[in-house]
């Protein structure tokens, strides 16, 4: 009988040892999320959402004033952010330089009509270039845009002929009419950035527009955000 008890005790001790070894091996394994790296499937949904929102955040908000603008830009694009008083230049989809800007005398509200002193908001393109501007150099923007033309019709600021002329110019990447009640001649030009002083244009320092002007071709997209 004692032999049977002794054998049973040995078996139980062996099973306990095996169980302890198994637990130790489990504690040294890499958790699935770590083993899979940043793309692990079991990340918290709120963390995933935050990272996706960060990825969607415009790169310009990470830009800083200064730096050197590359001599050659690939598929350039301009983004003005009125609240930050900045103009960011993109090349091949990446921000490469951010400039300080000044706005119209009514800098917050979007432009509605001629003489309101407001800087427009929306997506435009560079439709003219003037190397002899009275504000050093200037890049003319295609305001009023198609949405502005629709607003002009609704608010009875323009007639059907003017409406068609704006849409036709925008469709063919030409300068739209600048002599309607919607206003026009919105430029990116020099003149300084010490305060908001323009009639609705975006002003840079003379040295900044001197650098920017030759690198921006006609047709370049220019977005203006609040």
C-alpha positions, 0 to 999 in steps of 0.5 A: 500500500505504501508503494502505491501511495509513493508512486501516486505522489511521484506522479502528482509531483511530476504533473505539478512540475509540468504545469509550472514549466508550461506557465513559465513558457506562457509568461515569456511569449510576446503578446499578439499585439506586440508581435504584430506590430503597429498594425495589430488587429486588437488595438482599441477602437478609439486609438485607431480612430485618433490615428486615422484622424491624425493621418487626415489632418492637413500636413500644412498644420505641421509646417513652420515659417521659414526654410528654403523653397526648392528650386523645382516643385513637382505638381505644386499646390498652395494652401492658405489658412486664414486663421493662421495667416500662413501660405504653405507650398506643397510639392509632390503632395508634401509641404515644403515651405510655409510663408507668413501672410496678411489678409484683407481688412475684414480678414475673418469672413469670406468674400461676398462682393466687390469692395467688402475687404474680405479674402475669399475662401474656396479652391481656385487656380493661378490664372495670371502672373504679373512680374510688374505688379505695384506690389512687387510680383503677383499671382492672380487667383481665379476668384470668382469660382463656380460656387461663387457664381452660383451664389451670385445668381442666388443673391442676384449679384450677377446676371445669367451672362456673367454667370456663364462667363465665369463658368466658362472661364473656370472650365477652360482655366482662364481668368474669370470676369473680375468686373462683376459685383462679386469682385475680383483681382484677388492676388497673392502679392508682396507688400508686407505682412505686418497687419491685415491691409489688403482689399482681399488679397493675400500679401507676403513680404517682397522677398517671399513673393520674389522666391515664390513667383518663378516657381508657381506655374499658371494653373497651380491649385490654390486653396484658401481655408478659414 
